[in-house]
């Protein structure tokens, strides 16, 4: 098999997922806590895999407790927020906003109830450890319903919930029907009663139910506010929510009552992404562990660096550039100033390599594990995708069916260029075709912005006087409300398309936190830039970014003429 499969974790075989996962005890500790927790992170950074891995661990523990005759400590309930049952849009057909909210919460509550029952059915010893007839009788009485015939109370309950979904669908499709709204469920009318019924059983008397809401950013507005209201529920002794959500700019923390849940007070916020500056950073080490474990699955003993070797000519040329940079630094600072020499070599050695190649028609032979890790932009899925394609290409070229012991540098370079060009093709074709609420003009503005950024970073890379020539991230300065109201939607579209990532770091001036923006580094090989970059950020005024997006005006850099199409205000610099 291809060990670098990067399908959604929910599509992976459970046994394979357990083998692939890199355990992180900090995340496990938070999942097994009784606090509400938000796991924030870009799409593809491992949120779903973290939830599913810990769900399987907790299910195994629960099953063992049943065998030992002990009370179950935790019941993990995994709820995907992009399944057909949750991802309903019928509420859009309703003119009455209250009824739309009722329908939305009804679907979500039923989905959670169904997932709860499915989790219980994953415990095969449970049915023999309880009185099924008594439990069925209690459920029938509490919900004033007649459960279908069967021996397993949880199977009967699942059929009842499934029938409610079907009835809901039929009723809501009748435009003349109002009777449906008298028979809807909420979290407090179906989930809490179910928990109360279960806690009357000995094996659940001290159980904490963990509701893992995955991809909560895909819930509709009404469902998000309902979820936030449940999170604001102060008693977490019986249940808690573990919510994974992408870093979308429009994710609201408002409740149905008009308030908002607060970090530290109503929930704990965890940034699941690892900071990445170099190979020794947290993300660099995580990436190495992930690739090493994937190689172990197919019996490959090589290190990631040996399996993804760097092009020998590039390696030699980079070393020569490092030597030249050191010679320049010694001449500039003197041989005794070790720190200045080290800083200069770090900043300029790779820049020297790329500058010397710039007049040539061919681009650098991008390859090597370090390059692949950097191109991923700190997102695991971006790390695995090029590895997956490279492995597939090697299989296609493996005529003699020999064991694949490394990915040739030529295959690495070819795949990186193909994927890089595919990103620019997305921009040229218009990302309005793949992003909701994005017009053709919006898509053109996004393309213009990235063309402007690419040209800016190239100018900096080739400028011998640039203090940070390999910087490929930026911050936004001089942010007036008027300009940002026009620029922010463009940036948000780029973020939703995963062409732009937002991180938080210390500002240079006063040390306060500030947002900085990292374009997806897979864009840069096609433009001959250095995707490795450096731990530095370029400050760009908002008006220049907006003018680049709207009018294709070059983002000013030293000798470039300053744009004049945006009229400055009286107090603008």
N, C-alpha and C positions, 0 to 999 in steps of 0.2 A: 504494500500500500504506500501511498504518498504520506509520509509522516507529518507534513506541514499543512494538513487540512485546516482550513480556517472558516469552516461553516459555523453558523450560530451554534453556541454551546447546547441549546435546546434540541438541536438536530443530531447531536453526537450520541453514540451508544454509551450507556451508563458506565460500563466497564472501561471503555476507552477513555471517557472523560476522567475517571478516577486515575488512570495511568498517566494522562497528560497534564493534570493539574499540578501547579507548583503551590504547595501549601503555604499559607501566610497566617501564622497563629494570631496576629493582631486582628485580622478580619474575622476569624473564627470566634475570637473572644467577644467581639461586638455582636455577632449574630446570635450567640448563645446568651446574651444579656437580656434583661427584661426592659430595656429602654427602647424607645423608637429610634431608628437609625436611618439616615439618608446616605446612600452610597452614590456620590457624584462622579461622573467621568464621561469622556467622549465615547461615542459608539465604537465598539471594538476593543475597549481597554480591559475587558474581562469581568464586567459586572455580573452578567448572567452565569458565567462559569463559576464565579465565587459563590453565588447563591445555590446553584445546583449541587456543587461539590459538598457544601455544608449541609444541604438538605439530605443527601445520601448518607453522610456521616451520622446525622441525628436520627434518621430512620433506622439505621443499623443499631444505634444505641437503644432506641425505643423497643425494637424487636427483641433485643437481648433482655431488656427489663421485663418484658412480658413473659419470656421463657423462665426467668428467675423468680417470677411472682412478685416483682417490685412495681412501685408506681412509676409511670412514665414521666420523665423530667420535662421533655420538650416534644412537641409535635410540630414539625416544619410544614408549612403549607405554601407551596410555590404557585403563584398566580401570574401567568403571562398576560400583560396588558395589550397584546396585539393579536390575541386569538379572535376568531369570529364572534364568540359569545360576548366578549367585552367590547370589541372594536365595532360596535353598532353605531349607525348614523341615523337611525329612524327619528331621533329627537329633532333633527333638522326639519322634519316635516311638520312639526308642531308649532303653531303660532304662539301658543301660550308658554311663556318661559318657565312658569312653575311646573307645568305638566312635563316639559322637556327635562327639567331637573329630576322629577320623580321617575321618569322612564330611565334616565341615565343611571341613577343610583340603583334602580331595580335590577338592571342588567348586571351591574358591577357586583351587587350583593349576591345575586344568584350564582355568579361566576366564582366568587369566593367560597360560597357554600359548597359548590360542586367540587372545587379544588380541595376543600377540607375533607370531604368524603373520600375523594381519590387518595389522599394521603393516608387516611385510616385503612383503606383497602390495600395499601401497600404493606400492611402488617398482617400476614397470613395467620399468625397465632392469636390475633385479637378476637376473632369470631368465636373461638372455643373458650375464651377466657371471660366472656360476658354472658348475660342472660338476654339473648336476642329477642325473645317474645316480650319481655318486660320493657326493653329499650324501644321496640317498635310501638308498643302501646303508649309509652310516654310521648314519643314523637307525634303519633296520631292525635293524641289529646291536645298537645301544645299548639300544633298547627291546624287543628280542626280539619283533619283530612283522613282519608283512608289510603294507607300505603298498599302498593301492589303485593301480591302473595309472594312469599319466599322465605328461606331459612335464615339468610344473613340480613340483619337489620340495616347495615350500611348499603348493601346492594339495593334494598327496597327504597331507602332514602334517596339514593342516587337517581333511581327511576322517577321518583316523585319530583325531584328538582328538574330533571330533564323534561318532564311533561310540562312543568311550569314555563320553561323556555319556549316550548312549542305553542302553548296557549298564548303567551305574550306576543309571539310573532304573528299569530293569527289575528289577535285583537287589534294590534296596532296598525295592521294593514287595512283595517276597516275604518275608513275616514269618518264614518258616522257614529263610531262607538265611543262612548264616554264611560261605560261600565268598567272598563279595564282599570281605570285609575283607582278604583276602590279595592283592588286586589293586588297591589304592588308590595314589594318587600323593601325593607331598609336594613342596614347593618344591625340596628337594634331590634328589628323584628324577626330576623332569621339567624344571624350569626351568634349574637349573644345568647339567645335561648338555646341554641344547639350546644354552645359551650357549657351552659348551666346544666343541661341534661347529661352531658358527658361527664361533668365533674361529680355527678352523683354516683358514678361507677368507681369502684375502688382503684382501678388502674389509672384513672384520670383525676383522682381527688386532689393532687398537687401538681397537675400538669400546666405548663405554660405553652400557649399556642403562638407560634411565630408565623405571621402572615408576610410572606416574601413577595412584594409587589414589584415585578420586573418590568422595566421599560415604562415606568409611570408617565414619562413625557408623552406617550401616545394616548393617554386617556383624554377624553374630551373635557371641556371646561367645567361642566357640572360634576363630572366624576372626580376631577382633581380637587375641587372644593369640598366634595363629600369626603374624600380620603383625608384631606387636611383636617376636617372636623373630627374624624375618628381618631386621628393622631393627637388631637388636642384633648382627647378623653383622658382624664387625669389618673385613672386607676389602671395601672399596667400590671397588676398582679396576675391576671388571667391570660392576657394576650398583649402582643406588641407588634408593631409593623417594622419591617426592614424593607426599605424602598430603594430601588435602583433607578436612576434617572440620568439621562444625558444632559450635558451642560448647554441646554438650549436657553437662549436669552428670554424666552417668553414663558418660562415655567413659573407659574404663580403659586404662592404659598398661602393664598387667601382661603378662608373657611366659608361655609355657607352663611354664616351670620355676619359676614363682612369684616371679621378680624383676620389675623394672620398667625400662623404658628412660628415660633421663634427658636433658633438654634440654641442649644444648651438648656433651654427651658422645656420645650415640648419634644425635642429630638436632638440627637447627636449627628453632626455632619462629618462625613469622612470622604476625603478626596482619594478615590481608589487609584488614581494615576500616580506613577512614581516620577519624581523630578529627574530630569535628564540633562546633564551638562557634558558628560564624557563617559567612557567605558567603565569607570570605577564608580559612577553614581548609582543610585538605587535602581533606576530603570535599566542601566547598562548591565548590572549584575543579574537583574531579573530576566532580561533578554537572553543572556548567556545560559541561564538555567533552563529556560523554555526550550531553546534550540538543542541543548545537550540532552534533555529528556526525550525530545522528539527523535533524536538520532538513536538513542538507546532502544526505542520501540522497534527499529528495524535492524538492530544488532550492529550498528556502526559505532566503533570505539574512538574515532577521531574527535578531536576538539572542534568546536564551531569554527575556529580560525583555520584549522587544517581542512575542514570540509568545504569552507567557502574561502579559498586562498585569494590573496591579492595578486593582481597582475605584476609579474616580476619587473617589467620595464617601469611601471608606475611606481612600484616600491623603490626601485633604484633612483628614479628621477626625484621622488619625494625626499629621499635621503640626501641627494645632492643639493636640493633646495634648502634642506635644513642646515647643511654645512655652510652654504652661502649666507643664509640668514644669520648664523652664528658669527661668521667673519664680519659681516656688516655691523652686528651688535657690538662686537669687541672693539671695532674701529670707532664706533659711536660713543660707547660708554666706558671703554677701558676694560682690561681683562679681569680686574678685581671685582667689578660690579656684577656679581653672579645673578642677582634677582632681575636686574634690568635685561641682562642677556637672555635669561630664561623666558621672561615675558615677551621679548622681541621675537625669539624663535617661535614661541607658541602662536603669536599673532600673524607673523609674516612668512613662515617657511612654506606653508601650503599656498599662500597667496602668490609667492614667487613662482611656485610650480605652475599655477593656473595662468599667471601672466605670461610666462614664457611659451605657453601653448596657444595663447589667444590668437596669434596671427595665422596659425595653422588651420586647415579646413577640417581636420578630424577632431573629434571631442575626446576628452580623457577616457581611458578604458576603466570606467567605474567598476569596481569589484572589491571583494574582501568583506569579511564579517563586520568590520567597523563601519564600512560604508552602508551596509544593509541595515544595521542597527540605527544609524543616524537618519537614513531615509525614512524610517518608520515614524518619525516625528513624535516618538514617545507613546505610540498606540500599538498594542499587541497585534491587532488584525493587520495593520500595515507592515508589521514585521514578518508575519507568516505568508502574506500573499505573494511577494516576490520569491520567497523560498519555495513555495508550492509550485509556481510557474516554472522556476528553474529546474526543479526536480522532474516535472513532467517533460520538459525539453530534453533533459538527460536521458529519460526513459525512451523517448522517441529516437534519440541518436544512438542508443545502446543496441546496436545490431546483433552483437554476439551474446546478449543477455548476461553480461558480466555484472558482478556486484558493484553498485555505484559507491565509490569510496570518497568522491569529492565532486563538486560542481565546477566544471572548467571555467576559467576566467572569461573565455569568449562567450559562453552561455550566460554568465552573470551580466556581462556588459550588454549583451543583446536584450535580455529581459528588462533590465533597468531602463534602457532607452525606449523600449516598446511601452512599458507602463507609464513612463514619464510623458511620452507623446500622447498616450491615451487621455491623460489629464488635460492637456491643452486642447485635444480634440473635443472633449466634453465642453470646454469653454467656447470653442469656435462654433460648435453645433448649437450652443445655447442651453444652459442648465435650466432654463425655464421649462424644458421638456421633462424634467425629473423632480423639480421642487415645487411644492404647492404654493399658490399665491405669489408666483414669480412670473412677471411679464417678460415678453421678448426684450423690451428695453432694459428691464432690470438685469437680465442675463448678459446683455451687451455691456452694461456698466460694470458688472463683476469681471468680465473678461478684460475690459480696459484697465481696471484697477490692478489686476495681476500682471498685465503687460508692463504697466508703469513700475510696479515693484521689482519685476525682473530686471528692467533696465537700470533702475536705481542701484540694486545690489551688484549688478555687473560693473557699473561705473565705479562703485566703491572698491570692488575687488581689483580692478585694473589700475586704480590710482595709487601711485607709489607714496603719496603723502597722506593717505587715509590712515587714521589712527586705529580703526577697527575694520580692516578690509573684508573680513569674512563674516561680518554680522549679517544674518538673514532673518532677524526678527525685528519688530518695531513696536514702539509705543506711540500714542497719539497725544499731542500737545495742543495748546490754544484751542480748546474745545468749547466753542460758543454753542448755545442752545440751538440757534438757527441752523448752523452748519451740521451739527451732530444729528439733528432731526432728519436731515437728508442723507447723511453718510451712514448712520447706524443701520437702516434697513438693508443697505448694500452689504455691509459687513455681516449682518445676520444671515442673509441668504448664503454667503460664502461659508459661514459656519455650518449651516444646515447641510450644505453640500460636502462637508468635510474637506473643504479646500483651505480652511483657515481654522486654527485652534487658538484658544485663549488660555493663558496661564496667569498666575498671580506671583509677583515677586517684589522685592524691595526696590523702591525708587532710588535713583542715584543721588538725588539732592538731599532729601530729609529722612530717608530710610523707611518711610511709610510704604504700605503695600500699594501696588498699582497693577493694573491689567496690562499685559503685553501680548502681542499677536504673533503667531508663528504660522506662516503659510505652509501648507503641506509640502514637505521637502522633496517629495517625488516629482514635483514640478521642475526642479532645478537642473537635473542632468540634461534634459532636452535643450536647455539654454546655456550649457557649458559652465554652470556655476558649481561651487563647492558645497555639496549637501551636508558635509560634516559641520561646516560653519564654526562659530566660536560662541562662547558664553557672553554675548553682548547684544545690545538692542539699539536700534537707530530711532531717534526721536523725530517724528514727522508731524508737522502741523496739520490739523484736520482739514483746513481749506485746500491744502495741496493734494491730499488724498481724494477729496471730493472732486477737485478739478481734473485729476487724472481719470477718475471714473466717468465723469460726465462728458469731458471734452478731449480726452486722450492727451492732456497736457503733461509733458514730462515732469516728474517730481524733482524739484530743484536740488542740485548738488553742486556746490562750488561754482564752476564756470557756466553752468546751465542757466539760461535766462529765466528769471522769476516769472511765473504765470501772472497774467493781469486780468483774466476773464472773470475772476471772482472779486467783486469790489469790496475793499476793506472798510470796516467800520471806523468811527472816529477814534476809538481808543485801541484799535488793533495794532500790533507791532508790524 
